[in-house]
Amino acid sequence: MGDGIPFAEFLAGVRPAIDRRIEGVATEDGTLDDDVVRLLLKGKRMRGGLLLCTHETLANGNGRWHQALDLACAVELAHASSLILDDMLDEDTFRRGVGTLHLTRGQKQAMLDTIGVLSLPYALAAPYGAEYVTMLASTQRSMASGVMAELASSQHLPAPALYDSVITRKTGHLFSLTAAWGCMAAGQNHSMTNAFARYGLRVGKAMQIADDIADLSLIVSGGKQSGFGSEIPLLRRICGDERCTELLQDIRQRHSEPSKLQRLWSAGKVKQALAAILDVEVMRSTESLRQLPEREVFARAAREIVGMVLREEAPRERVSENRV
Protein backbone atom coordinates (compact mmCIF):
# COMPACT_ATOMS: atom_id res chain seq x y z
CA MET A 1 0.00 0.00 0.00
CA GLY A 2 2.92 2.32 0.48
CA ASP A 3 3.35 2.58 -3.30
CA GLY A 4 0.13 4.53 -3.73
CA ILE A 5 -2.24 1.71 -4.70
CA PRO A 6 -5.84 2.80 -4.05
CA PHE A 7 -7.48 0.94 -1.18
CA ALA A 8 -10.20 -0.45 -3.46
CA GLU A 9 -7.54 -1.96 -5.72
CA PHE A 10 -5.66 -3.39 -2.74
CA LEU A 11 -8.91 -4.84 -1.40
CA ALA A 12 -9.70 -6.49 -4.73
CA GLY A 13 -6.27 -8.10 -4.62
CA VAL A 14 -6.56 -9.58 -1.11
CA ARG A 15 -10.26 -10.50 -1.12
CA PRO A 16 -9.72 -13.90 -2.83
CA ALA A 17 -7.21 -14.92 -0.13
CA ILE A 18 -9.63 -13.88 2.61
CA ASP A 19 -12.48 -15.78 0.97
CA ARG A 20 -10.40 -18.94 0.55
CA ARG A 21 -9.28 -18.91 4.19
CA ILE A 22 -12.82 -18.27 5.44
CA GLU A 23 -14.18 -21.10 3.29
CA GLY A 24 -11.48 -23.41 4.61
CA VAL A 25 -12.13 -22.72 8.28
CA ALA A 26 -15.93 -22.67 7.84
CA THR A 27 -16.02 -26.08 6.15
CA GLU A 28 -13.22 -27.73 8.11
CA ASP A 29 -15.35 -29.96 10.33
CA GLY A 30 -18.56 -29.98 8.28
CA THR A 31 -20.78 -28.65 11.07
CA LEU A 32 -21.90 -25.44 9.36
CA ASP A 33 -24.76 -25.71 6.88
CA ASP A 34 -24.03 -24.88 3.23
CA ASP A 35 -26.43 -21.91 3.39
CA VAL A 36 -24.42 -20.42 6.23
CA VAL A 37 -21.12 -20.95 4.42
CA ARG A 38 -22.50 -19.26 1.31
CA LEU A 39 -23.48 -16.25 3.41
CA LEU A 40 -20.00 -16.10 4.95
CA LEU A 41 -18.45 -15.93 1.47
CA LYS A 42 -20.45 -12.89 0.33
CA GLY A 43 -18.85 -10.06 2.34
CA LYS A 44 -17.16 -7.00 0.88
CA ARG A 45 -14.18 -7.58 3.24
CA MET A 46 -13.57 -3.92 4.09
CA ARG A 47 -12.58 -4.80 7.66
CA GLY A 48 -10.24 -7.59 6.64
CA GLY A 49 -8.88 -5.44 3.85
CA LEU A 50 -8.10 -2.60 6.25
CA LEU A 51 -6.28 -5.01 8.58
CA LEU A 52 -4.13 -6.33 5.75
CA CYS A 53 -3.57 -2.81 4.41
CA THR A 54 -2.34 -1.72 7.84
CA HIS A 55 -0.09 -4.76 8.11
CA GLU A 56 1.38 -4.39 4.63
CA THR A 57 2.03 -0.67 4.99
CA LEU A 58 3.73 -0.93 8.38
CA ALA A 59 5.58 -4.25 8.00
CA ASN A 60 7.99 -3.20 5.24
CA GLY A 61 8.42 -6.84 4.30
CA ASN A 62 9.08 -7.94 7.88
CA GLY A 63 5.54 -8.75 8.96
CA ARG A 64 3.70 -12.00 9.50
CA TRP A 65 1.39 -12.37 6.50
CA HIS A 66 -0.27 -15.65 7.49
CA GLN A 67 -1.01 -14.32 10.95
CA ALA A 68 -2.41 -11.11 9.48
CA LEU A 69 -4.59 -13.13 7.09
CA ASP A 70 -5.96 -15.28 9.92
CA LEU A 71 -6.73 -12.17 11.96
CA ALA A 72 -8.39 -10.51 8.95
CA CYS A 73 -10.63 -13.56 8.57
CA ALA A 74 -11.34 -13.56 12.32
CA VAL A 75 -12.56 -9.96 12.10
CA GLU A 76 -14.74 -10.76 9.08
CA LEU A 77 -16.28 -13.77 10.82
CA ALA A 78 -16.92 -11.79 14.01
CA HIS A 79 -18.74 -9.27 11.84
CA ALA A 80 -20.66 -11.99 10.01
CA SER A 81 -21.88 -13.59 13.23
CA SER A 82 -23.27 -10.25 14.38
CA LEU A 83 -25.15 -9.78 11.11
CA ILE A 84 -27.28 -12.89 11.59
CA LEU A 85 -28.61 -11.51 14.88
CA ASP A 86 -28.76 -7.97 13.49
CA ASP A 87 -31.07 -9.17 10.72
CA MET A 88 -33.39 -10.79 13.26
CA LEU A 89 -33.51 -7.65 15.40
CA ASP A 90 -34.07 -5.35 12.40
CA GLU A 91 -36.55 -7.77 10.80
CA ASP A 92 -34.63 -7.64 7.53
CA THR A 93 -35.56 -9.97 4.71
CA PHE A 94 -32.41 -9.92 2.57
CA ARG A 95 -28.70 -9.95 3.32
CA ARG A 96 -25.99 -9.76 0.68
CA GLY A 97 -28.46 -10.62 -2.07
CA VAL A 98 -30.00 -13.69 -0.42
CA GLY A 99 -32.78 -14.27 2.09
CA THR A 100 -31.81 -13.70 5.72
CA LEU A 101 -31.10 -16.84 7.72
CA HIS A 102 -33.83 -16.31 10.30
CA LEU A 103 -36.39 -16.39 7.47
CA THR A 104 -34.88 -19.18 5.37
CA ARG A 105 -33.87 -21.42 8.30
CA GLY A 106 -36.05 -20.18 11.16
CA GLN A 107 -35.08 -18.11 14.18
CA LYS A 108 -34.06 -21.03 16.39
CA GLN A 109 -31.75 -22.47 13.77
CA ALA A 110 -30.35 -19.02 12.97
CA MET A 111 -29.45 -18.54 16.63
CA LEU A 112 -27.59 -21.86 16.61
CA ASP A 113 -25.92 -20.86 13.34
CA THR A 114 -24.72 -17.68 15.04
CA ILE A 115 -23.08 -19.67 17.84
CA GLY A 116 -21.37 -21.88 15.28
CA VAL A 117 -20.02 -18.91 13.32
CA LEU A 118 -19.06 -17.11 16.53
CA SER A 119 -16.63 -19.90 17.42
CA LEU A 120 -14.61 -19.43 14.23
CA PRO A 121 -12.89 -16.08 14.94
CA TYR A 122 -11.66 -17.42 18.27
CA ALA A 123 -10.27 -20.53 16.58
CA LEU A 124 -8.34 -18.28 14.19
CA ALA A 125 -7.07 -15.82 16.80
CA ALA A 126 -6.19 -18.20 19.66
CA PRO A 127 -2.94 -19.60 18.16
CA TYR A 128 -1.40 -16.12 18.30
CA GLY A 129 -1.85 -15.64 22.03
CA ALA A 130 -4.27 -14.88 24.83
CA GLU A 131 -4.06 -11.13 24.15
CA TYR A 132 -5.82 -11.58 20.82
CA VAL A 133 -8.60 -13.64 22.40
CA THR A 134 -9.08 -11.05 25.15
CA MET A 135 -9.21 -8.19 22.64
CA LEU A 136 -11.76 -10.02 20.49
CA ALA A 137 -13.97 -10.87 23.47
CA SER A 138 -13.91 -7.26 24.67
CA THR A 139 -14.83 -6.02 21.20
CA GLN A 140 -17.77 -8.39 20.88
CA ARG A 141 -19.12 -7.34 24.28
CA SER A 142 -18.91 -3.75 23.09
CA MET A 143 -20.73 -4.57 19.86
CA ALA A 144 -23.56 -6.20 21.80
CA SER A 145 -23.86 -3.23 24.15
CA GLY A 146 -24.04 -0.89 21.16
CA VAL A 147 -26.96 -2.79 19.67
CA MET A 148 -28.69 -2.80 23.07
CA ALA A 149 -28.28 0.97 23.27
CA GLU A 150 -29.73 1.27 19.76
CA LEU A 151 -32.75 -0.85 20.67
CA ALA A 152 -33.37 1.10 23.88
CA SER A 153 -33.01 4.48 22.10
CA SER A 154 -32.90 6.11 25.51
CA GLN A 155 -34.64 9.47 25.57
CA HIS A 156 -32.51 10.39 28.59
CA LEU A 157 -29.42 10.86 26.42
CA PRO A 158 -29.06 13.87 24.12
CA ALA A 159 -29.43 12.73 20.51
CA PRO A 160 -25.78 13.39 19.52
CA ALA A 161 -24.50 11.47 22.57
CA LEU A 162 -26.84 8.53 21.93
CA TYR A 163 -25.88 8.23 18.28
CA ASP A 164 -22.16 8.48 19.01
CA SER A 165 -22.46 5.85 21.74
CA VAL A 166 -24.30 3.45 19.43
CA ILE A 167 -21.96 3.67 16.45
CA THR A 168 -18.81 3.73 18.59
CA ARG A 169 -19.68 0.43 20.22
CA LYS A 170 -21.64 -1.24 17.42
CA THR A 171 -19.24 -0.54 14.56
CA GLY A 172 -16.31 1.60 15.69
CA HIS A 173 -14.77 -0.88 18.11
CA LEU A 174 -14.57 -3.71 15.55
CA PHE A 175 -12.75 -1.39 13.14
CA SER A 176 -10.55 -0.33 16.04
CA LEU A 177 -9.64 -3.97 16.65
CA THR A 178 -9.03 -4.37 12.92
CA ALA A 179 -6.43 -1.62 12.69
CA ALA A 180 -4.81 -2.57 16.01
CA TRP A 181 -4.41 -6.20 14.95
CA GLY A 182 -2.90 -5.19 11.61
CA CYS A 183 -0.39 -3.08 13.50
CA MET A 184 0.42 -5.88 15.96
CA ALA A 185 0.93 -8.43 13.17
CA ALA A 186 3.40 -5.98 11.62
CA GLY A 187 5.46 -6.08 14.82
CA GLN A 188 4.76 -2.50 15.90
CA ASN A 189 4.99 -1.30 19.50
CA HIS A 190 2.21 -0.63 22.00
CA SER A 191 2.15 3.11 21.34
CA MET A 192 1.73 2.61 17.59
CA THR A 193 -0.96 -0.02 18.18
CA ASN A 194 -2.93 2.42 20.33
CA ALA A 195 -2.64 5.08 17.63
CA PHE A 196 -4.04 2.69 15.03
CA ALA A 197 -6.80 1.57 17.38
CA ARG A 198 -7.92 5.21 17.53
CA TYR A 199 -7.64 5.50 13.76
CA GLY A 200 -9.73 2.37 13.22
CA LEU A 201 -12.37 3.60 15.64
CA ARG A 202 -12.87 6.78 13.60
CA VAL A 203 -12.92 4.89 10.31
CA GLY A 204 -15.57 2.54 11.66
CA LYS A 205 -17.71 5.40 12.87
CA ALA A 206 -17.37 7.17 9.51
CA MET A 207 -18.36 3.97 7.69
CA GLN A 208 -21.44 3.55 9.89
CA ILE A 209 -22.47 7.17 9.34
CA ALA A 210 -22.16 6.63 5.58
CA ASP A 211 -24.24 3.44 5.83
CA ASP A 212 -26.90 5.23 7.87
CA ILE A 213 -27.01 8.08 5.35
CA ALA A 214 -27.59 5.49 2.62
CA ASP A 215 -30.38 3.93 4.69
CA LEU A 216 -32.03 7.32 5.20
CA SER A 217 -31.89 7.89 1.46
CA LEU A 218 -33.59 4.53 0.98
CA ILE A 219 -36.29 5.48 3.49
CA VAL A 220 -36.93 8.74 1.64
CA SER A 221 -37.30 6.90 -1.67
CA GLY A 222 -39.83 4.51 -0.15
CA GLY A 223 -37.52 1.50 -0.31
CA LYS A 224 -37.49 0.96 3.43
CA GLN A 225 -40.45 1.36 5.78
CA SER A 226 -39.51 -0.99 8.62
CA GLY A 227 -36.53 -2.73 10.20
CA PHE A 228 -34.90 0.55 11.19
CA GLY A 229 -31.45 0.60 12.79
CA SER A 230 -28.95 3.27 13.77
CA GLU A 231 -30.16 5.57 10.98
CA ILE A 232 -33.01 6.57 13.32
CA PRO A 233 -30.73 7.87 16.12
CA LEU A 234 -28.88 9.75 13.36
CA LEU A 235 -32.14 11.29 12.13
CA ARG A 236 -32.95 12.14 15.74
CA ARG A 237 -29.59 13.89 16.00
CA ILE A 238 -30.39 16.03 12.96
CA CYS A 239 -34.08 16.74 13.51
CA GLY A 240 -34.66 16.38 17.25
CA ASP A 241 -36.85 13.89 19.12
CA GLU A 242 -40.28 15.36 18.37
CA ARG A 243 -39.62 15.96 14.68
CA CYS A 244 -38.06 12.50 14.29
CA THR A 245 -41.13 10.83 15.82
CA GLU A 246 -43.38 12.80 13.49
CA LEU A 247 -41.29 11.84 10.46
CA LEU A 248 -41.33 8.15 11.41
CA GLN A 249 -45.11 8.22 11.67
CA ASP A 250 -45.24 9.83 8.25
CA ILE A 251 -42.98 7.09 6.83
CA ARG A 252 -45.18 4.31 8.19
CA GLN A 253 -48.42 5.97 7.03
CA ARG A 254 -47.17 7.34 3.73
CA HIS A 255 -49.79 8.13 1.11
CA SER A 256 -49.35 9.14 -2.53
CA GLU A 257 -48.31 12.70 -1.69
CA PRO A 258 -44.65 13.42 -0.91
CA SER A 259 -43.80 12.78 2.71
CA LYS A 260 -42.47 15.39 5.12
CA LEU A 261 -39.10 13.65 5.09
CA GLN A 262 -38.99 13.77 1.29
CA ARG A 263 -39.67 17.50 1.34
CA LEU A 264 -37.08 18.04 4.06
CA TRP A 265 -34.57 15.92 2.14
CA SER A 266 -35.26 17.73 -1.13
CA ALA A 267 -34.65 21.09 0.54
CA GLY A 268 -31.09 19.94 1.16
CA LYS A 269 -30.85 20.88 4.84
CA VAL A 270 -30.80 17.31 6.14
CA LYS A 271 -28.33 16.14 3.50
CA GLN A 272 -26.01 19.06 4.24
CA ALA A 273 -26.09 18.35 7.96
CA LEU A 274 -25.40 14.66 7.38
CA ALA A 275 -22.51 15.41 5.02
CA ALA A 276 -20.97 17.73 7.62
CA ILE A 277 -21.13 15.04 10.32
CA LEU A 278 -19.53 12.51 7.97
CA ASP A 279 -16.78 14.89 6.82
CA VAL A 280 -15.76 15.64 10.40
CA GLU A 281 -15.41 11.95 11.27
CA VAL A 282 -13.34 11.21 8.17
CA MET A 283 -11.10 14.19 8.87
CA ARG A 284 -10.56 13.09 12.47
CA SER A 285 -9.65 9.53 11.49
CA THR A 286 -5.96 10.26 10.96
CA GLU A 287 -5.44 12.70 13.85
CA SER A 288 -3.61 10.01 15.83
CA LEU A 289 -1.30 9.30 12.86
CA ARG A 290 0.09 12.81 12.40
CA GLN A 291 3.73 11.77 12.82
CA LEU A 292 3.48 8.75 10.53
CA PRO A 293 5.11 9.12 7.09
CA GLU A 294 2.44 6.86 5.57
CA ARG A 295 -0.41 8.93 7.02
CA GLU A 296 -1.86 9.77 3.60
CA VAL A 297 -2.19 6.06 2.77
CA PHE A 298 -4.54 5.64 5.71
CA ALA A 299 -6.35 8.92 5.11
CA ARG A 300 -7.07 7.77 1.57
CA ALA A 301 -8.22 4.36 2.82
CA ALA A 302 -10.72 6.04 5.17
CA ARG A 303 -12.10 8.19 2.35
CA GLU A 304 -12.36 5.23 0.00
CA ILE A 305 -14.17 3.04 2.53
CA VAL A 306 -16.77 5.75 3.04
CA GLY A 307 -17.07 6.27 -0.71
CA MET A 308 -17.50 2.54 -1.33
CA VAL A 309 -20.38 2.39 1.16
CA LEU A 310 -22.18 5.40 -0.31
CA ARG A 311 -21.75 4.23 -3.91
CA GLU A 312 -22.70 0.61 -3.31
CA GLU A 313 -25.65 1.33 -1.04
CA ALA A 314 -27.26 4.00 -3.24
CA PRO A 315 -28.87 1.69 -5.86
CA ARG A 316 -30.13 -0.92 -3.41
CA GLU A 317 -33.41 -2.67 -4.14
CA ARG A 318 -36.58 -1.83 -2.28
CA VAL A 319 -36.07 -4.79 0.02
CA SER A 320 -33.66 -3.96 2.83
CA GLU A 321 -30.12 -5.28 2.68
CA ASN A 322 -28.79 -3.20 5.57
CA ARG A 323 -25.23 -3.06 6.76
CA VAL A 324 -22.11 -3.96 4.90
C-alpha positions in Angstrom: 0.0 0.0 0.0 2.9 2.3 0.5 3.4 2.6 -3.3 0.1 4.5 -3.7 -2.2 1.7 -4.7 -5.8 2.8 -4.0 -7.5 0.9 -1.2 -10.2 -0.4 -3.5 -7.5 -2.0 -5.7 -5.7 -3.4 -2.7 -8.9 -4.8 -1.4 -9.7 -6.5 -4.7 -6.3 -8.1 -4.6 -6.6 -9.6 -1.1 -10.3 -10.5 -1.1 -9.7 -13.9 -2.8 -7.2 -14.9 -0.1 -9.6 -13.9 2.6 -12.5 -15.8 1.0 -10.4 -18.9 0.6 -9.3 -18.9 4.2 -12.8 -18.3 5.4 -14.2 -21.1 3.3 -11.5 -23.4 4.6 -12.1 -22.7 8.3 -15.9 -22.7 7.8 -16.0 -26.1 6.1 -13.2 -27.7 8.1 -15.3 -30.0 10.3 -18.6 -30.0 8.3 -20.8 -28.7 11.1 -21.9 -25.4 9.4 -24.8 -25.7 6.9 -24.0 -24.9 3.2 -26.4 -21.9 3.4 -24.4 -20.4 6.2 -21.1 -21.0 4.4 -22.5 -19.3 1.3 -23.5 -16.3 3.4 -20.0 -16.1 4.9 -18.5 -15.9 1.5 -20.4 -12.9 0.3 -18.9 -10.1 2.3 -17.2 -7.0 0.9 -14.2 -7.6 3.2 -13.6 -3.9 4.1 -12.6 -4.8 7.7 -10.2 -7.6 6.6 -8.9 -5.4 3.8 -8.1 -2.6 6.2 -6.3 -5.0 8.6 -4.1 -6.3 5.8 -3.6 -2.8 4.4 -2.3 -1.7 7.8 -0.1 -4.8 8.1 1.4 -4.4 4.6 2.0 -0.7 5.0 3.7 -0.9 8.4 5.6 -4.3 8.0 8.0 -3.2 5.2 8.4 -6.8 4.3 9.1 -7.9 7.9 5.5 -8.7 9.0 3.7 -12.0 9.5 1.4 -12.4 6.5 -0.3 -15.7 7.5 -1.0 -14.3 11.0 -2.4 -11.1 9.5 -4.6 -13.1 7.1 -6.0 -15.3 9.9 -6.7 -12.2 12.0 -8.4 -10.5 9.0 -10.6 -13.6 8.6 -11.3 -13.6 12.3 -12.6 -10.0 12.1 -14.7 -10.8 9.1 -16.3 -13.8 10.8 -16.9 -11.8 14.0 -18.7 -9.3 11.8 -20.7 -12.0 10.0 -21.9 -13.6 13.2 -23.3 -10.2 14.4 -25.2 -9.8 11.1 -27.3 -12.9 11.6 -28.6 -11.5 14.9 -28.8 -8.0 13.5 -31.1 -9.2 10.7 -33.4 -10.8 13.3 -33.5 -7.7 15.4 -34.1 -5.3 12.4 -36.5 -7.8 10.8 -34.6 -7.6 7.5 -35.6 -10.0 4.7 -32.4 -9.9 2.6 -28.7 -10.0 3.3 -26.0 -9.8 0.7 -28.5 -10.6 -2.1 -30.0 -13.7 -0.4 -32.8 -14.3 2.1 -31.8 -13.7 5.7 -31.1 -16.8 7.7 -33.8 -16.3 10.3 -36.4 -16.4 7.5 -34.9 -19.2 5.4 -33.9 -21.4 8.3 -36.0 -20.2 11.2 -35.1 -18.1 14.2 -34.1 -21.0 16.4 -31.7 -22.5 13.8 -30.4 -19.0 13.0 -29.4 -18.5 16.6 -27.6 -21.9 16.6 -25.9 -20.9 13.3 -24.7 -17.7 15.0 -23.1 -19.7 17.8 -21.4 -21.9 15.3 -20.0 -18.9 13.3 -19.1 -17.1 16.5 -16.6 -19.9 17.4 -14.6 -19.4 14.2 -12.9 -16.1 14.9 -11.7 -17.4 18.3 -10.3 -20.5 16.6 -8.3 -18.3 14.2 -7.1 -15.8 16.8 -6.2 -18.2 19.7 -2.9 -19.6 18.2 -1.4 -16.1 18.3 -1.8 -15.6 22.0 -4.3 -14.9 24.8 -4.1 -11.1 24.2 -5.8 -11.6 20.8 -8.6 -13.6 22.4 -9.1 -11.0 25.1 -9.2 -8.2 22.6 -11.8 -10.0 20.5 -14.0 -10.9 23.5 -13.9 -7.3 24.7 -14.8 -6.0 21.2 -17.8 -8.4 20.9 -19.1 -7.3 24.3 -18.9 -3.8 23.1 -20.7 -4.6 19.9 -23.6 -6.2 21.8 -23.9 -3.2 24.1 -24.0 -0.9 21.2 -27.0 -2.8 19.7 -28.7 -2.8 23.1 -28.3 1.0 23.3 -29.7 1.3 19.8 -32.7 -0.9 20.7 -33.4 1.1 23.9 -33.0 4.5 22.1 -32.9 6.1 25.5 -34.6 9.5 25.6 -32.5 10.4 28.6 -29.4 10.9 26.4 -29.1 13.9 24.1 -29.4 12.7 20.5 -25.8 13.4 19.5 -24.5 11.5 22.6 -26.8 8.5 21.9 -25.9 8.2 18.3 -22.2 8.5 19.0 -22.5 5.8 21.7 -24.3 3.4 19.4 -22.0 3.7 16.4 -18.8 3.7 18.6 -19.7 0.4 20.2 -21.6 -1.2 17.4 -19.2 -0.5 14.6 -16.3 1.6 15.7 -14.8 -0.9 18.1 -14.6 -3.7 15.6 -12.7 -1.4 13.1 -10.5 -0.3 16.0 -9.6 -4.0 16.6 -9.0 -4.4 12.9 -6.4 -1.6 12.7 -4.8 -2.6 16.0 -4.4 -6.2 14.9 -2.9 -5.2 11.6 -0.4 -3.1 13.5 0.4 -5.9 16.0 0.9 -8.4 13.2 3.4 -6.0 11.6 5.5 -6.1 14.8 4.8 -2.5 15.9 5.0 -1.3 19.5 2.2 -0.6 22.0 2.2 3.1 21.3 1.7 2.6 17.6 -1.0 0.0 18.2 -2.9 2.4 20.3 -2.6 5.1 17.6 -4.0 2.7 15.0 -6.8 1.6 17.4 -7.9 5.2 17.5 -7.6 5.5 13.8 -9.7 2.4 13.2 -12.4 3.6 15.6 -12.9 6.8 13.6 -12.9 4.9 10.3 -15.6 2.5 11.7 -17.7 5.4 12.9 -17.4 7.2 9.5 -18.4 4.0 7.7 -21.4 3.5 9.9 -22.5 7.2 9.3 -22.2 6.6 5.6 -24.2 3.4 5.8 -26.9 5.2 7.9 -27.0 8.1 5.4 -27.6 5.5 2.6 -30.4 3.9 4.7 -32.0 7.3 5.2 -31.9 7.9 1.5 -33.6 4.5 1.0 -36.3 5.5 3.5 -36.9 8.7 1.6 -37.3 6.9 -1.7 -39.8 4.5 -0.2 -37.5 1.5 -0.3 -37.5 1.0 3.4 -40.4 1.4 5.8 -39.5 -1.0 8.6 -36.5 -2.7 10.2 -34.9 0.6 11.2 -31.5 0.6 12.8 -29.0 3.3 13.8 -30.2 5.6 11.0 -33.0 6.6 13.3 -30.7 7.9 16.1 -28.9 9.8 13.4 -32.1 11.3 12.1 -32.9 12.1 15.7 -29.6 13.9 16.0 -30.4 16.0 13.0 -34.1 16.7 13.5 -34.7 16.4 17.3 -36.9 13.9 19.1 -40.3 15.4 18.4 -39.6 16.0 14.7 -38.1 12.5 14.3 -41.1 10.8 15.8 -43.4 12.8 13.5 -41.3 11.8 10.5 -41.3 8.1 11.4 -45.1 8.2 11.7 -45.2 9.8 8.2 -43.0 7.1 6.8 -45.2 4.3 8.2 -48.4 6.0 7.0 -47.2 7.3 3.7 -49.8 8.1 1.1 -49.3 9.1 -2.5 -48.3 12.7 -1.7 -44.6 13.4 -0.9 -43.8 12.8 2.7 -42.5 15.4 5.1 -39.1 13.6 5.1 -39.0 13.8 1.3 -39.7 17.5 1.3 -37.1 18.0 4.1 -34.6 15.9 2.1 -35.3 17.7 -1.1 -34.7 21.1 0.5 -31.1 19.9 1.2 -30.8 20.9 4.8 -30.8 17.3 6.1 -28.3 16.1 3.5 -26.0 19.1 4.2 -26.1 18.3 8.0 -25.4 14.7 7.4 -22.5 15.4 5.0 -21.0 17.7 7.6 -21.1 15.0 10.3 -19.5 12.5 8.0 -16.8 14.9 6.8 -15.8 15.6 10.4 -15.4 11.9 11.3 -13.3 11.2 8.2 -11.1 14.2 8.9 -10.6 13.1 12.5 -9.7 9.5 11.5 -6.0 10.3 11.0 -5.4 12.7 13.8 -3.6 10.0 15.8 -1.3 9.3 12.9 0.1 12.8 12.4 3.7 11.8 12.8 3.5 8.7 10.5 5.1 9.1 7.1 2.4 6.9 5.6 -0.4 8.9 7.0 -1.9 9.8 3.6 -2.2 6.1 2.8 -4.5 5.6 5.7 -6.4 8.9 5.1 -7.1 7.8 1.6 -8.2 4.4 2.8 -10.7 6.0 5.2 -12.1 8.2 2.4 -12.4 5.2 0.0 -14.2 3.0 2.5 -16.8 5.8 3.0 -17.1 6.3 -0.7 -17.5 2.5 -1.3 -20.4 2.4 1.2 -22.2 5.4 -0.3 -21.7 4.2 -3.9 -22.7 0.6 -3.3 -25.6 1.3 -1.0 -27.3 4.0 -3.2 -28.9 1.7 -5.9 -30.1 -0.9 -3.4 -33.4 -2.7 -4.1 -36.6 -1.8 -2.3 -36.1 -4.8 0.0 -33.7 -4.0 2.8 -30.1 -5.3 2.7 -28.8 -3.2 5.6 -25.2 -3.1 6.8 -22.1 -4.0 4.9 
